Every structure is written in structure tokens, then in C-alpha cells.
Amino acid sequence: MNEKRVVVAAFGLAVAAIIGYLVSQFIAAFTIAVFLYYSSRGFYHKLSRVQFLSRFGMPRQLRALTTISLLVVPFVLLLSYTVVLLVVEVRDFVQTYPVMESAPDSVAWFEGVDELPELTFNGIINAYQAGQLDGIIQFAVDHAAFATSLVSGLLLNVFIIAVVTYYLLIEGSTFRAWLLRFDDDDIVREFFEAADEELEAVLFGNLLNVIVISLIGAIVFMGYNAVAPAAVEVPYPVLAGALTGIASLIPVIGMKIVYVPLTIFAAVPVVLDGQLSMLVYLAGFLVLAIVVVDTIPDIVLRPYLSGNRTHVGLLMLAYIFGPVVLGFYGLFFAPMVLVIGLTFADTALPRLLGAEPAEAS
């Protein structure tokens, strides 16, 4: 009997190792799929409770497709367009302040892209006819093999993300029930429920908080520039908005580390030129930044988008070191590992070591 158990255990470990290896080859896609799952799970469940839709018995497959179509796809497109717009402003910043004079010639293909074309068929055609895409097209021709590999890899990862997100939405409860089969004195249930709740709050909540504040900051800063004189405009409003969102992770100081120096930077030339009356605009900008960008989102969003168990300082370190060590997907993967580890130490580990379960206060 023991020999059979050893054989079965060895076979199970071999299968688990193979699956783990395959998943590790596409770890970025699986990580992003988990993030999208937590981002859209609430909307997916709410669709089943909509009275109009429940009358027709909307199946879970259709609910998952509706969720991905209405929530995930527009979110990814908006985020992608914002990132491209941010890249354009970073390029303008580097050209104005030559901090990358020794940059390689391989980035020259981006020259000439002074503004983004409209996200329409006519907008792209007009950009092509105006020659705005010549640099990108020439780069693609010169590096056809690399571009083909890049595009095919991107499409494969997008396909994996879509499939994994879809099946997580419709089979999440089944996977949960399978995990609970191994329950022992409710340790697994307590750990799984706590980790699931904290992952949704931290992984989705804090990242959404950064994205929302970045968008609010960019909109407010661009709106201010639309009405303010050129002498007191905020430089690189989209870049400043993105940095403001990232700075919201920093405890205590937070977004002030961006918009206060930005105000001072814009005020110095005005003061040196003796145009003190222009400082009224910058005072208004500072009020807008404090109220609309900093205070209101913090009061409205923070209670709904923050975890209960994860320390803010550790979470900030995870967001910083995750992308540095692991690449882009580390922005999602490192907080996952942190949340699961801290939740295990807080719930399951004391029980496994013989401590009595904590009583609810």
C-alpha cells in the first residue's frame, strides 16, 4: 500500500513539475490574467443579479464574454493608449533636456512621432499619408524578423491572457471547491478566504488607485494648461499625472512629492521675470492638485481600494522591486507573493504551530 502511495505521489509531483515549467514559460501572461480576473470578478457576479438579465437565464459563459468585452478590453486599450502618450511625453522631455545624449541609434525610429494619430481608421490613414509613420514603417522593414517574432509572441500572450481570464471567471468557484477538499480544521478555508479577499483588495485595489489617480492627475493638469497662460503652464502634464499616481503609494508624503516641486518649478521663471500676478494661476493649480487630485480620491477611493492585512510600506517595496527584478509582470506578481505570504503567516501558520485561532473582536 505504501509503495502504491509513493508511486502515485511521484507521478503527481512529476505532472506538477511539468505544469509548473509550462506555466513559468508564460508567467507574465498568467500573472496579468489573474490581475484581470480580480479586476472583473465583481462585475461578472453582478451580471447574474441584474433582474433584466436573470429573466433570460444568462449563462456564465456569456457573462464571462460580456465582462471581458465591456470591462477588460476597454480598460486595456485605455491603459495602452495612456502608456503610448506617456512615452511621447518622455521623448519630448529627453529632447528638451538632453539627459540621454548617448542614447543608441536604435531609438531613432521614434523620431517624427510628435503626436498620436486618432484611434480611428481615417486617423491612421491620415497619419500615414502625412508621413508621421515613416520612421516606424522603416524600422519594421529593417527588423522584419524581430517584428514578426515580437508580434507573434504578443498575440500568443494576449490569447493566453484572454483564455485564462475567461476560465477563471467561469470556473473560479469550481477551483475553490477543489481546494477546500483538502481542508483540515478549517485551516485551508480560513487561509483561502483571507488570501482571496486581500488579493482582490491589494492587487486590484491599489493598482486601480494608481491608475485612477494618474488619469485624474493627467486630466486636471491638461485642463489647467488649457486655461492658464503659457508662462505658467505645467510641463509634461501626462508624465506628471503618471508620476503622481505612482507617488500615491508612498506613505504620508504621497502625491505631494510630485505636484509641490512641479508648482515651484513652474513658479521660479515667473518670479525671476517679475510677473508676480501670474502666481495666482499657480496658486489655483496647487489648490486643484490638493483638492481634486490628492484629497478627494484619497477619501473616496482609499477605503474601497486598500487591503486590511498588508503593510503599506511592504506593498510599496513590492511595487518597486517587483518590476526591477522580474520585469513588467513583477508589478503584479510581487504583490501577489507578498499578500499570500503575509496572509499565510497571519492565518495558517499559527494554527499549524498549535496556536489557538484568534477570536473576533
PAVEX-412576 format. One record per residue (C-alpha): residue in one letter; residue number from 0; x, y, z. Coordinates in steps of 0.1 Angstrom, whole numbers, plus 5000, padded with zeros to 4 digits. Last residue first. Layout:
R, type, seq, xx, yy, zz
R, A, NUM, X, Y, Z
...
% end
This chain:
R, type, seq, xx, yy, zz
R, S, 360, 4870, 5413, 5185
R, A, 359, 4870, 5380, 5165
R, E, 358, 4888, 5353, 5184
R, A, 357, 4922, 5343, 5172
R, P, 356, 4925, 5306, 5164
R, E, 355, 4945, 5287, 5191
R, A, 354, 4982, 5283, 5184
R, G, 353, 4995, 5248, 5176
R, L, 352, 5022, 5256, 5150
R, L, 351, 4999, 5248, 5121
R, R, 350, 4973, 5272, 5136
R, P, 349, 4999, 5300, 5139
R, L, 348, 5010, 5293, 5103
R, A, 347, 4975, 5293, 5087
R, T, 346, 4962, 5328, 5094
R, D, 345, 4987, 5356, 5098
R, A, 344, 5018, 5339, 5083
R, F, 343, 4997, 5326, 5054
R, T, 342, 4982, 5360, 5048
R, L, 341, 5017, 5376, 5048
R, G, 340, 5030, 5351, 5023
R, I, 339, 4999, 5353, 5000
R, V, 338, 4999, 5391, 5001
R, L, 337, 5037, 5394, 4994
R, V, 336, 5036, 5368, 4966
R, M, 335, 5007, 5385, 4949
R, P, 334, 5023, 5420, 4954
R, A, 333, 5055, 5406, 4936
R, F, 332, 5035, 5392, 4907
R, F, 331, 5015, 5423, 4896
R, L, 330, 5043, 5448, 4891
R, G, 329, 5066, 5419, 4885
R, Y, 328, 5049, 5414, 4852
R, F, 327, 5069, 5443, 4838
R, G, 326, 5103, 5428, 4846
R, L, 325, 5111, 5404, 4873
R, V, 324, 5138, 5421, 4895
R, V, 323, 5131, 5458, 4887
R, P, 322, 5094, 5453, 4881
R, G, 321, 5089, 5436, 4915
R, F, 320, 5114, 5458, 4934
R, I, 319, 5092, 5490, 4934
R, Y, 318, 5057, 5475, 4936
R, A, 317, 5069, 5451, 4963
R, L, 316, 5086, 5479, 4982
R, M, 315, 5053, 5499, 4982
R, L, 314, 5035, 5468, 4995
R, L, 313, 5060, 5464, 5023
R, G, 312, 5054, 5501, 5033
R, V, 311, 5016, 5498, 5031
R, H, 310, 5015, 5467, 5053
R, T, 309, 4992, 5440, 5040
R, R, 308, 4964, 5428, 5063
R, N, 307, 4935, 5451, 5057
R, G, 306, 4938, 5458, 5020
R, S, 305, 4931, 5491, 5003
R, L, 304, 4908, 5500, 4974
R, Y, 303, 4874, 5507, 4990
R, P, 302, 4885, 5529, 5019
R, R, 301, 4911, 5546, 4996
R, L, 300, 4888, 5555, 4968
R, V, 299, 4865, 5583, 4982
R, I, 298, 4888, 5600, 5008
R, D, 297, 4920, 5595, 4988
R, P, 296, 4904, 5604, 4955
R, I, 295, 4890, 5637, 4971
R, T, 294, 4922, 5648, 4989
R, D, 293, 4950, 5644, 4963
R, V, 292, 4939, 5650, 4927
R, V, 291, 4908, 5672, 4932
R, V, 290, 4916, 5690, 4964
R, I, 289, 4954, 5693, 4967
R, A, 288, 4961, 5694, 4929
R, L, 287, 4933, 5719, 4923
R, V, 286, 4945, 5741, 4951
R, L, 285, 4981, 5740, 4937
R, F, 284, 4968, 5749, 4903
R, G, 283, 4949, 5778, 4917
R, A, 282, 4980, 5791, 4934
R, L, 281, 4999, 5786, 4901
R, Y, 280, 4973, 5807, 4884
R, V, 279, 4976, 5834, 4910
R, L, 278, 5013, 5833, 4906
R, M, 277, 5009, 5851, 4873
R, S, 276, 5005, 5884, 4891
R, L, 275, 5041, 5881, 4902
R, Q, 274, 5054, 5886, 4866
R, G, 273, 5088, 5898, 4878
R, D, 272, 5108, 5877, 4853
R, L, 271, 5126, 5858, 4881
R, V, 270, 5092, 5852, 4898
R, V, 269, 5077, 5837, 4867
R, P, 268, 5108, 5816, 4860
R, V, 267, 5106, 5802, 4895
R, A, 266, 5069, 5795, 4896
R, A, 265, 5068, 5765, 4872
R, F, 264, 5095, 5746, 4892
R, I, 263, 5078, 5755, 4925
R, T, 262, 5045, 5741, 4912
R, L, 261, 5061, 5709, 4900
R, P, 260, 5080, 5706, 4933
R, V, 259, 5046, 5706, 4951
R, Y, 258, 5029, 5684, 4925
R, V, 257, 5053, 5655, 4927
R, I, 256, 5063, 5648, 4963
R, K, 255, 5029, 5660, 4973
R, M, 254, 5015, 5628, 4958
R, G, 253, 5024, 5607, 4988
R, I, 252, 5041, 5623, 5017
R, V, 251, 5024, 5602, 5044
R, P, 250, 5030, 5567, 5028
R, I, 249, 5043, 5564, 4992
R, L, 248, 5019, 5545, 4970
R, S, 247, 5003, 5578, 4958
R, A, 246, 5037, 5586, 4942
R, I, 245, 5029, 5562, 4913
R, G, 244, 4997, 5582, 4906
R, T, 243, 5015, 5615, 4908
R, L, 242, 5042, 5602, 4884
R, A, 241, 5016, 5593, 4859
R, G, 240, 5000, 5627, 4862
R, A, 239, 5034, 5645, 4858
R, L, 238, 5040, 5624, 4826
R, V, 237, 5006, 5634, 4813
R, P, 236, 5011, 5671, 4822
R, Y, 235, 5045, 5674, 4806
R, P, 234, 5053, 5710, 4818
R, V, 233, 5026, 5727, 4839
R, E, 232, 5018, 5760, 4822
R, V, 231, 5027, 5793, 4840
R, A, 230, 5042, 5813, 4811
R, A, 229, 5019, 5797, 4786
R, P, 228, 4989, 5814, 4802
R, A, 227, 4965, 5790, 4820
R, V, 226, 4931, 5778, 4806
R, A, 225, 4942, 5747, 4786
R, N, 224, 4972, 5741, 4809
R, Y, 223, 4948, 5736, 4838
R, G, 222, 4928, 5711, 4819
R, M, 221, 4960, 5692, 4810
R, F, 220, 4970, 5691, 4847
R, V, 219, 4935, 5680, 4858
R, I, 218, 4932, 5653, 4831
R, A, 217, 4967, 5640, 4838
R, G, 216, 4961, 5639, 4875
R, I, 215, 4928, 5622, 4872
R, L, 214, 4943, 5596, 4849
R, S, 213, 4972, 5590, 4872
R, I, 212, 4949, 5589, 4902
R, V, 211, 4928, 5563, 4885
R, I, 210, 4958, 5542, 4875
R, V, 209, 4974, 5543, 4910
R, N, 208, 4941, 5535, 4927
R, L, 207, 4935, 5507, 4903
R, L, 206, 4969, 5493, 4912
R, N, 205, 4960, 5496, 4949
R, G, 204, 4926, 5480, 4945
R, F, 203, 4933, 5452, 4920
R, L, 202, 4963, 5435, 4937
R, V, 201, 4955, 5449, 4972
R, A, 200, 4918, 5445, 4977
R, E, 199, 4913, 5415, 4955
R, L, 198, 4944, 5398, 4968
R, E, 197, 4932, 5405, 5004
R, E, 196, 4898, 5389, 4999
R, D, 195, 4913, 5358, 4982
R, A, 194, 4941, 5355, 5008
R, A, 193, 4916, 5357, 5037
R, E, 192, 4892, 5332, 5020
R, F, 191, 4920, 5308, 5012
R, F, 190, 4936, 5309, 5046
R, E, 189, 4904, 5304, 5065
R, R, 188, 4892, 5276, 5042
R, V, 187, 4926, 5259, 5043
R, I, 186, 4927, 5260, 5081
R, D, 185, 4891, 5249, 5085
R, D, 184, 4901, 5220, 5108
R, D, 183, 4918, 5204, 5078
R, D, 182, 4906, 5213, 5043
R, F, 181, 4919, 5193, 5014
R, R, 180, 4886, 5193, 4997
R, L, 179, 4886, 5231, 5001
R, L, 178, 4910, 5235, 4972
R, W, 177, 4886, 5216, 4948
R, A, 176, 4857, 5239, 4959
R, R, 175, 4877, 5270, 4951
R, F, 174, 4886, 5256, 4917
R, T, 173, 4850, 5250, 4910
R, S, 172, 4841, 5285, 4922
R, G, 171, 4867, 5300, 4898
R, E, 170, 4855, 5280, 4868
R, I, 169, 4835, 5307, 4849
R, L, 168, 4857, 5337, 4857
R, L, 167, 4890, 5318, 4859
R, Y, 166, 4881, 5303, 4826
R, Y, 165, 4877, 5336, 4808
R, T, 164, 4908, 5351, 4824
R, V, 163, 4929, 5321, 4814
R, V, 162, 4916, 5323, 4778
R, A, 161, 4921, 5360, 4774
R, I, 160, 4955, 5361, 4790
R, I, 159, 4967, 5331, 4769
R, F, 158, 4954, 5348, 4737
R, V, 157, 4972, 5380, 4746
R, N, 156, 5004, 5361, 4752
R, L, 155, 5001, 5344, 4718
R, L, 154, 4994, 5377, 4701
R, L, 153, 5024, 5394, 4718
R, G, 152, 5047, 5365, 4708
R, S, 151, 5035, 5366, 4672
R, V, 150, 5040, 5404, 4672
R, L, 149, 5075, 5403, 4687
R, S, 148, 5087, 5374, 4665
R, T, 147, 5074, 5391, 4634
R, A, 146, 5090, 5424, 4645
R, F, 145, 5123, 5407, 4651
R, A, 144, 5122, 5390, 4617
R, A, 143, 5111, 5422, 4599
R, H, 142, 5138, 5444, 4615
R, D, 141, 5147, 5467, 4586
R, V, 140, 5111, 5467, 4574
R, A, 139, 5096, 5474, 4609
R, F, 138, 5121, 5503, 4614
R, Q, 137, 5111, 5517, 4580
R, I, 136, 5074, 5516, 4590
R, I, 135, 5080, 5532, 4624
R, G, 134, 5100, 5560, 4608
R, D, 133, 5075, 5566, 4580
R, L, 132, 5045, 5567, 4604
R, Q, 131, 5042, 5605, 4605
R, G, 130, 5045, 5607, 4567
R, A, 129, 5013, 5628, 4563
R, Q, 128, 4997, 5600, 4542
R, Y, 127, 5004, 5575, 4571
R, A, 126, 4989, 5599, 4597
R, N, 125, 4959, 5604, 4575
R, I, 124, 4954, 5566, 4572
R, I, 123, 4958, 5562, 4610
R, G, 122, 4932, 5589, 4617
R, N, 121, 4908, 5575, 4590
R, F, 120, 4909, 5540, 4606
R, T, 119, 4903, 5555, 4640
R, L, 118, 4924, 5558, 4672
R, E, 117, 4935, 5593, 4662
R, P, 116, 4971, 5597, 4655
R, L, 115, 4995, 5604, 4684
R, E, 114, 5017, 5635, 4683
R, D, 113, 5053, 5643, 4675
R, V, 112, 5061, 5609, 4661
R, G, 111, 5089, 5622, 4639
R, E, 110, 5117, 5604, 4656
R, F, 109, 5106, 5570, 4670
R, W, 108, 5127, 5551, 4645
R, A, 107, 5157, 5568, 4660
R, V, 106, 5156, 5545, 4691
R, S, 105, 5181, 5521, 4676
R, D, 104, 5206, 5549, 4673
R, P, 103, 5217, 5543, 4709
R, A, 102, 5213, 5570, 4735
R, S, 101, 5245, 5589, 4743
R, E, 100, 5228, 5623, 4746
R, M, 99, 5203, 5608, 4770
R, V, 98, 5200, 5636, 4796
R, P, 97, 5193, 5661, 4768
R, Y, 96, 5166, 5682, 4785
R, T, 95, 5143, 5693, 4757
R, Q, 94, 5148, 5661, 4737
R, V, 93, 5145, 5639, 4768
R, F, 92, 5113, 5656, 4778
R, D, 91, 5098, 5653, 4744
R, R, 90, 5106, 5615, 4744
R, V, 89, 5091, 5612, 4779
R, E, 88, 5060, 5630, 4766
R, V, 87, 5057, 5605, 4737
R, V, 86, 5062, 5576, 4760
R, L, 85, 5034, 5589, 4782
R, L, 84, 5011, 5590, 4752
R, V, 83, 5020, 5554, 4745
R, V, 82, 5013, 5544, 4781
R, T, 81, 4979, 5563, 4780
R, Y, 80, 4969, 5545, 4748
R, S, 79, 4978, 5511, 4764
R, L, 78, 4958, 5519, 4796
R, L, 77, 4928, 5529, 4775
R, L, 76, 4930, 5498, 4754
R, V, 75, 4935, 5475, 4784
R, F, 74, 4905, 5491, 4802
R, P, 73, 4883, 5490, 4771
R, V, 72, 4891, 5452, 4767
R, V, 71, 4886, 5442, 4803
R, L, 70, 4853, 5459, 4811
R, L, 69, 4827, 5455, 4783
R, S, 68, 4842, 5427, 4762
R, I, 67, 4857, 5407, 4791
R, T, 66, 4826, 5410, 4812
R, T, 65, 4803, 5402, 4783
R, L, 64, 4824, 5371, 4775
R, A, 63, 4823, 5360, 4811
R, R, 62, 4785, 5366, 4813
R, L, 61, 4780, 5346, 4781
R, Q, 60, 4799, 5317, 4796
R, R, 59, 4780, 5320, 4829
R, P, 58, 4747, 5316, 4812
R, M, 57, 4721, 5344, 4811
R, G, 56, 4689, 5329, 4823
R, F, 55, 4666, 5352, 4804
R, R, 54, 4649, 5366, 4835
R, S, 53, 4684, 5370, 4851
R, L, 52, 4693, 5396, 4825
R, F, 51, 4666, 5421, 4834
R, Q, 50, 4670, 5415, 4871
R, V, 49, 4707, 5420, 4872
R, R, 48, 4720, 5396, 4898
R, S, 47, 4740, 5373, 4875
R, L, 46, 4756, 5404, 4860
R, K, 45, 4768, 5414, 4894
R, H, 44, 4790, 5383, 4896
R, Y, 43, 4809, 5393, 4865
R, F, 42, 4813, 5429, 4876
R, G, 41, 4829, 5417, 4909
R, R, 40, 4852, 5393, 4890
R, S, 39, 4865, 5420, 4866
R, S, 38, 4896, 5433, 4883
R, Y, 37, 4903, 5401, 4902
R, Y, 36, 4903, 5382, 4869
R, L, 35, 4923, 5409, 4852
R, F, 34, 4950, 5405, 4878
R, V, 33, 4950, 5368, 4875
R, A, 32, 4953, 5371, 4837
R, I, 31, 4982, 5395, 4842
R, T, 30, 5000, 5369, 4862
R, F, 29, 4992, 5341, 4837
R, A, 28, 5005, 5362, 4808
R, A, 27, 5037, 5371, 4826
R, I, 26, 5043, 5336, 4838
R, F, 25, 5043, 5323, 4802
R, Q, 24, 5074, 5300, 4804
R, S, 23, 5067, 5295, 4841
R, V, 22, 5033, 5280, 4833
R, L, 21, 5050, 5252, 4812
R, Y, 20, 5075, 5245, 4840
R, G, 19, 5048, 5244, 4866
R, I, 18, 5028, 5220, 4845
R, I, 17, 5058, 5197, 4841
R, A, 16, 5066, 5199, 4878
R, A, 15, 5030, 5192, 4888
R, V, 14, 5030, 5161, 4865
R, A, 13, 5062, 5149, 4880
R, L, 12, 5050, 5155, 4915
R, G, 11, 5017, 5136, 4908
R, F, 10, 5037, 5107, 4894
R, A, 9, 5059, 5106, 4924
R, A, 8, 5029, 5107, 4948
R, V, 7, 5012, 5079, 4929
R, V, 6, 5043, 5058, 4930
R, V, 5, 5049, 5065, 4967
R, R, 4, 5013, 5058, 4975
R, K, 3, 5015, 5025, 4956
R, E, 2, 5046, 5016, 4976
R, N, 1, 5028, 5024, 5009
R, M, 0, 5000, 5000, 5000
% end
